[in-house]
Amino acid sequence: MSPPTPSHSSTQEAKVSLIAKKFSLTAVAAVCAESATFPIDIGKTRLQLQGGSGYKGTNLTFFGVLRSIVRQEGVKGLYAGVTPAIARHIPYTGFRTIGYEYIRRLFCGDDVANAPMWARAASGISAGGIAQTLAVPCDVVKVRMMADGRLVAAGEISQPRYTGLMHAFRTIYAKEGLRGMYVGCMPAIQRAALVNLGELTTYDTAKGYFVTIFGDTLSCHVSSAVCSGFFASLCSTPADVAKSRIMNQVQNPDGSWPYRGTLDCWAKTVKQEGFLSLYKGFFPGWLRLGPWQLVFWCSYERLRIWSGVGG
């Protein structure tokens, strides 16, 4: 007598349960990674805002920016905007990581190990772009809260514009409408697509190589994460500069905006500051993405194995 086959409904429930478990694991790993590397992120964002629309002040190096934050705002200033940053990563990292596994099948088929690079790249770009679309409002709040400390220290505003995540959402929606929640969405989505082109595609490819050397071990995950962080920074920094400046821009007195979009922002930035200004924050971005990838992927892979999901 053959064993009973599972019903369609039970199979679907098992799939949903597995996705929910993976989503929870990515959330925990992302919170760990974001909390550990956030001071680098705020230094990178402040560095990218130097020279942007309405900027008044001295151009500092990355470490000069960090010293200035600690001196003027205290150590807690290094974590200004951490709440929306963590809130952003829960849907963003959850979808892009889990979505990549499923989207990859559309481009790569069942033989993932032998799939061409273009198929993996298309999977990473698609997963990153869709995930960022969900997370743009949190990204807008994060960038603005990061910028507030500098504006207060420079005397441009008397106090931070927002007291917290929900207050920021309410204020932006009341003053700028739904458009304000999605200002800078295109460069943000472009950046996310490029980050995931470099990150997920590289991690996936590198892991396929290193697993043959180390096995599915911590050494394999560390080596793959280091490669992933470098290529993610290389691909995404110009879009990251545009995203930071567009999200933080303030309307001109005549009602127009300093930047009309990514290309306009790039053109004005290059004209005023030179081509290399598009790579402002590359080294702190790499300095952050390297440890971020390391903490996230190692945490996520370990959590998958410990929870029984598998590496």
FIVEXMI-121344 format. One record per residue (C-alpha): residue number from 1; x, y, z. Coordinates in nm, 2 decimals. Layout:
BEGIN
[node NUM, [X, Y, Z]] ...
//
This chain:
BEGIN
[node 1, [0.00, 0.00, 0.00]] [node 2, [0.16, 0.33, -0.11]] [node 3, [0.19, 0.62, 0.14]] [node 4, [-0.07, 0.89, 0.10]] [node 5, [0.04, 1.19, -0.11]] [node 6, [0.02, 1.53, 0.05]] [node 7, [-0.28, 1.74, -0.06]] [node 8, [-0.24, 2.05, -0.27]] [node 9, [-0.35, 2.28, 0.02]] [node 10, [-0.09, 2.13, 0.26]] [node 11, [0.18, 2.17, 0.00]] [node 12, [0.09, 2.54, -0.05]] [node 13, [0.08, 2.59, 0.32]] [node 14, [0.43, 2.44, 0.35]] [node 15, [0.56, 2.68, 0.08]] [node 16, [0.41, 2.98, 0.24]] [node 17, [0.55, 2.87, 0.58]] [node 18, [0.90, 2.83, 0.42]] [node 19, [0.88, 3.18, 0.26]] [node 20, [0.77, 3.33, 0.59]] [node 21, [1.05, 3.17, 0.78]] [node 22, [1.31, 3.29, 0.52]] [node 23, [1.16, 3.64, 0.54]] [node 24, [1.20, 3.64, 0.92]] [node 25, [1.56, 3.52, 0.89]] [node 26, [1.65, 3.80, 0.64]] [node 27, [1.49, 4.05, 0.87]] [node 28, [1.70, 3.94, 1.17]] [node 29, [2.02, 3.93, 0.96]] [node 30, [1.95, 4.27, 0.80]] [node 31, [1.89, 4.43, 1.14]] [node 32, [2.23, 4.29, 1.26]] [node 33, [2.41, 4.42, 0.95]] [node 34, [2.25, 4.76, 0.95]] [node 35, [2.30, 4.83, 1.32]] [node 36, [2.67, 4.73, 1.29]] [node 37, [2.75, 4.94, 0.99]] [node 38, [2.51, 5.24, 1.02]] [node 39, [2.78, 5.50, 1.13]] [node 40, [2.97, 5.43, 0.80]] [node 41, [2.64, 5.49, 0.61]] [node 42, [2.57, 5.83, 0.77]] [node 43, [2.93, 5.94, 0.70]] [node 44, [2.89, 5.83, 0.34]] [node 45, [2.56, 6.01, 0.29]] [node 46, [2.68, 6.33, 0.45]] [node 47, [2.99, 6.32, 0.22]] [node 48, [2.77, 6.28, -0.08]] [node 49, [2.55, 6.58, 0.02]] [node 50, [2.86, 6.80, 0.02]] [node 51, [2.85, 7.02, -0.29]] [node 52, [2.48, 6.94, -0.35]] [node 53, [2.20, 7.19, -0.39]] [node 54, [2.19, 7.44, -0.11]] [node 55, [2.50, 7.31, 0.06]] [node 56, [2.68, 7.56, 0.28]] [node 57, [3.00, 7.46, 0.45]] [node 58, [3.34, 7.31, 0.42]] [node 59, [3.41, 7.00, 0.22]] [node 60, [3.55, 6.74, 0.45]] [node 61, [3.70, 6.39, 0.41]] [node 62, [3.50, 6.09, 0.52]] [node 63, [3.68, 6.07, 0.86]] [node 64, [3.65, 6.45, 0.89]] [node 65, [3.27, 6.41, 0.85]] [node 66, [3.26, 6.15, 1.12]] [node 67, [3.47, 6.37, 1.36]] [node 68, [3.24, 6.66, 1.28]] [node 69, [2.93, 6.46, 1.36]] [node 70, [3.07, 6.34, 1.70]] [node 71, [3.19, 6.69, 1.79]] [node 72, [2.87, 6.87, 1.70]] [node 73, [2.60, 6.61, 1.76]] [node 74, [2.76, 6.36, 2.00]] [node 75, [2.80, 5.99, 1.95]] [node 76, [2.42, 5.95, 1.90]] [node 77, [2.45, 6.16, 1.59]] [node 78, [2.62, 5.86, 1.42]] [node 79, [2.29, 5.69, 1.45]] [node 80, [2.06, 5.97, 1.33]] [node 81, [1.81, 5.80, 1.09]] [node 82, [1.88, 5.44, 1.21]] [node 83, [1.51, 5.37, 1.27]] [node 84, [1.39, 5.43, 0.91]] [node 85, [1.71, 5.25, 0.79]] [node 86, [1.61, 4.94, 0.97]] [node 87, [1.25, 4.97, 0.88]] [node 88, [1.35, 5.00, 0.51]] [node 89, [1.56, 4.69, 0.52]] [node 90, [1.29, 4.46, 0.65]] [node 91, [1.08, 4.47, 0.33]] [node 92, [1.37, 4.56, 0.10]] [node 93, [1.62, 4.29, 0.20]] [node 94, [1.34, 4.04, 0.26]] [node 95, [1.20, 4.07, -0.09]] [node 96, [1.53, 4.11, -0.28]] [node 97, [1.69, 3.81, -0.11]] [node 98, [1.40, 3.57, -0.12]] [node 99, [1.26, 3.71, -0.45]] [node 100, [1.60, 3.66, -0.61]] [node 101, [1.57, 3.28, -0.55]] [node 102, [1.24, 3.26, -0.73]] [node 103, [1.31, 3.52, -1.00]] [node 104, [1.63, 3.34, -1.08]] [node 105, [1.43, 3.04, -1.19]] [node 106, [1.26, 3.25, -1.46]] [node 107, [1.59, 3.35, -1.61]] [node 108, [1.81, 3.05, -1.52]] [node 109, [1.57, 2.76, -1.53]] [node 110, [1.63, 2.45, -1.31]] [node 111, [2.01, 2.43, -1.39]] [node 112, [2.11, 2.73, -1.18]] [node 113, [2.47, 2.62, -1.14]] [node 114, [2.54, 2.63, -1.51]] [node 115, [2.33, 2.94, -1.59]] [node 116, [2.50, 3.22, -1.79]] [node 117, [2.61, 3.54, -1.62]] [node 118, [2.35, 3.75, -1.80]] [node 119, [2.07, 3.54, -1.65]] [node 120, [2.20, 3.59, -1.30]] [node 121, [2.25, 3.96, -1.36]] [node 122, [1.90, 4.00, -1.49]] [node 123, [1.77, 3.82, -1.18]] [node 124, [1.97, 4.05, -0.94]] [node 125, [1.86, 4.37, -1.12]] [node 126, [1.49, 4.26, -1.12]] [node 127, [1.49, 4.16, -0.75]] [node 128, [1.66, 4.48, -0.64]] [node 129, [1.45, 4.71, -0.84]] [node 130, [1.12, 4.56, -0.72]] [node 131, [1.23, 4.55, -0.36]] [node 132, [1.34, 4.92, -0.36]] [node 133, [1.00, 5.02, -0.50]] [node 134, [0.85, 4.89, -0.18]] [node 135, [1.11, 5.07, 0.04]] [node 136, [1.14, 5.42, -0.11]] [node 137, [0.94, 5.60, 0.16]] [node 138, [1.16, 5.47, 0.43]] [node 139, [1.47, 5.57, 0.22]] [node 140, [1.34, 5.93, 0.18]] [node 141, [1.30, 5.95, 0.56]] [node 142, [1.64, 5.80, 0.63]] [node 143, [1.83, 6.04, 0.40]] [node 144, [1.64, 6.35, 0.54]] [node 145, [1.70, 6.25, 0.90]] [node 146, [2.06, 6.19, 0.83]] [node 147, [2.09, 6.54, 0.68]] [node 148, [1.91, 6.71, 0.97]] [node 149, [2.20, 6.69, 1.21]] [node 150, [2.42, 6.88, 0.96]] [node 151, [2.15, 7.14, 0.90]] [node 152, [2.10, 7.20, 1.27]] [node 153, [2.48, 7.23, 1.33]] [node 154, [2.51, 7.47, 1.04]] [node 155, [2.23, 7.69, 1.18]] [node 156, [2.01, 7.64, 0.87]] [node 157, [1.73, 7.50, 1.08]] [node 158, [1.67, 7.54, 1.46]] [node 159, [1.58, 7.18, 1.53]] [node 160, [1.54, 6.85, 1.33]] [node 161, [1.25, 6.84, 1.10]] [node 162, [1.13, 6.51, 1.22]] [node 163, [1.10, 6.35, 1.57]] [node 164, [1.08, 5.99, 1.45]] [node 165, [0.98, 5.76, 1.17]] [node 166, [0.60, 5.80, 1.20]] [node 167, [0.62, 6.18, 1.25]] [node 168, [0.83, 6.20, 0.94]] [node 169, [0.58, 6.00, 0.73]] [node 170, [0.29, 6.22, 0.85]] [node 171, [0.48, 6.55, 0.80]] [node 172, [0.61, 6.46, 0.45]] [node 173, [0.27, 6.34, 0.34]] [node 174, [0.09, 6.65, 0.48]] [node 175, [0.33, 6.89, 0.31]] [node 176, [0.43, 6.71, -0.01]] [node 177, [0.16, 6.45, -0.06]] [node 178, [0.23, 6.10, -0.20]] [node 179, [0.48, 6.25, -0.44]] [node 180, [0.70, 6.36, -0.15]] [node 181, [0.70, 6.00, -0.02]] [node 182, [0.85, 5.89, -0.35]] [node 183, [1.07, 6.18, -0.44]] [node 184, [1.39, 6.04, -0.59]] [node 185, [1.23, 5.70, -0.65]] [node 186, [1.39, 5.65, -0.99]] [node 187, [1.76, 5.70, -0.88]] [node 188, [1.68, 5.49, -0.57]] [node 189, [1.54, 5.21, -0.78]] [node 190, [1.83, 5.24, -1.03]] [node 191, [2.08, 5.23, -0.74]] [node 192, [1.91, 4.92, -0.59]] [node 193, [1.91, 4.74, -0.92]] [node 194, [2.28, 4.82, -0.97]] [node 195, [2.36, 4.72, -0.60]] [node 196, [2.19, 4.39, -0.65]] [node 197, [2.35, 4.34, -0.99]] [node 198, [2.68, 4.36, -0.81]] [node 199, [2.58, 4.20, -0.48]] [node 200, [2.34, 3.91, -0.55]] [node 201, [2.49, 3.82, -0.88]] [node 202, [2.85, 3.83, -0.75]] [node 203, [2.76, 3.65, -0.42]] [node 204, [2.57, 3.38, -0.61]] [node 205, [2.86, 3.33, -0.86]] [node 206, [3.14, 3.36, -0.60]] [node 207, [2.96, 3.11, -0.37]] [node 208, [2.94, 2.87, -0.65]] [node 209, [3.31, 2.89, -0.69]] [node 210, [3.42, 2.90, -0.32]] [node 211, [3.19, 2.62, -0.22]] [node 212, [3.40, 2.38, -0.43]] [node 213, [3.70, 2.48, -0.23]] [node 214, [3.57, 2.53, 0.12]] [node 215, [3.24, 2.35, 0.12]] [node 216, [2.93, 2.53, 0.25]] [node 217, [3.12, 2.68, 0.54]] [node 218, [3.18, 3.01, 0.70]] [node 219, [3.50, 3.05, 0.50]] [node 220, [3.29, 3.02, 0.18]] [node 221, [3.04, 3.28, 0.30]] [node 222, [3.31, 3.53, 0.41]] [node 223, [3.50, 3.50, 0.08]] [node 224, [3.18, 3.54, -0.12]] [node 225, [3.06, 3.84, 0.08]] [node 226, [3.40, 4.03, 0.04]] [node 227, [3.37, 3.99, -0.34]] [node 228, [3.00, 4.09, -0.33]] [node 229, [3.06, 4.41, -0.14]] [node 230, [3.33, 4.54, -0.38]] [node 231, [3.13, 4.49, -0.70]] [node 232, [2.81, 4.63, -0.54]] [node 233, [2.99, 4.95, -0.45]] [node 234, [3.15, 4.98, -0.79]] [node 235, [2.82, 4.94, -0.97]] [node 236, [2.60, 5.16, -0.75]] [node 237, [2.80, 5.47, -0.63]] [node 238, [2.70, 5.72, -0.91]] [node 239, [2.33, 5.63, -0.86]] [node 240, [2.37, 5.65, -0.49]] [node 241, [2.51, 6.01, -0.52]] [node 242, [2.21, 6.11, -0.73]] [node 243, [1.96, 5.94, -0.49]] [node 244, [2.10, 6.12, -0.18]] [node 245, [2.10, 6.46, -0.35]] [node 246, [1.75, 6.43, -0.51]] [node 247, [1.59, 6.30, -0.19]] [node 248, [1.74, 6.58, 0.02]] [node 249, [1.67, 6.86, -0.23]] [node 250, [1.45, 7.16, -0.13]] [node 251, [1.23, 7.35, -0.38]] [node 252, [1.36, 7.68, -0.52]] [node 253, [1.17, 8.00, -0.45]] [node 254, [1.00, 7.98, -0.79]] [node 255, [0.87, 7.63, -0.71]] [node 256, [1.11, 7.44, -0.94]] [node 257, [1.34, 7.17, -0.82]] [node 258, [1.73, 7.19, -0.84]] [node 259, [1.74, 6.84, -1.00]] [node 260, [1.49, 6.71, -1.26]] [node 261, [1.61, 6.36, -1.24]] [node 262, [1.92, 6.13, -1.23]] [node 263, [2.07, 6.24, -1.56]] [node 264, [2.02, 6.61, -1.47]] [node 265, [2.18, 6.56, -1.13]] [node 266, [2.48, 6.38, -1.28]] [node 267, [2.52, 6.65, -1.54]] [node 268, [2.51, 6.93, -1.29]] [node 269, [2.73, 6.74, -1.04]] [node 270, [3.00, 6.67, -1.31]] [node 271, [2.99, 7.03, -1.44]] [node 272, [3.03, 7.19, -1.09]] [node 273, [3.25, 6.93, -0.92]] [node 274, [3.41, 6.71, -1.19]] [node 275, [3.36, 6.35, -1.30]] [node 276, [3.50, 6.19, -0.99]] [node 277, [3.23, 6.36, -0.78]] [node 278, [3.00, 6.08, -0.91]] [node 279, [3.21, 5.84, -0.70]] [node 280, [3.19, 6.05, -0.38]] [node 281, [3.15, 5.80, -0.10]] [node 282, [3.29, 5.50, -0.30]] [node 283, [3.54, 5.40, -0.04]] [node 284, [3.31, 5.45, 0.26]] [node 285, [3.04, 5.28, 0.06]] [node 286, [3.28, 4.99, 0.00]] [node 287, [3.39, 5.01, 0.36]] [node 288, [3.03, 4.98, 0.47]] [node 289, [2.91, 4.73, 0.21]] [node 290, [3.20, 4.49, 0.27]] [node 291, [3.12, 4.45, 0.64]] [node 292, [2.74, 4.48, 0.57]] [node 293, [2.76, 4.19, 0.33]] [node 294, [2.99, 4.00, 0.56]] [node 295, [2.75, 4.04, 0.86]] [node 296, [2.43, 3.99, 0.66]] [node 297, [2.53, 3.69, 0.45]] [node 298, [2.72, 3.51, 0.73]] [node 299, [2.43, 3.57, 0.97]] [node 300, [2.17, 3.47, 0.71]] [node 301, [2.35, 3.15, 0.60]] [node 302, [2.41, 3.05, 0.96]] [node 303, [2.04, 3.12, 1.05]] [node 304, [1.92, 2.92, 0.75]] [node 305, [2.13, 2.62, 0.86]] [node 306, [2.04, 2.64, 1.23]] [node 307, [1.67, 2.67, 1.15]] [node 308, [1.67, 2.38, 0.91]] [node 309, [1.61, 2.58, 0.59]] [node 310, [1.95, 2.49, 0.45]] [node 311, [2.24, 2.69, 0.31]] 
//
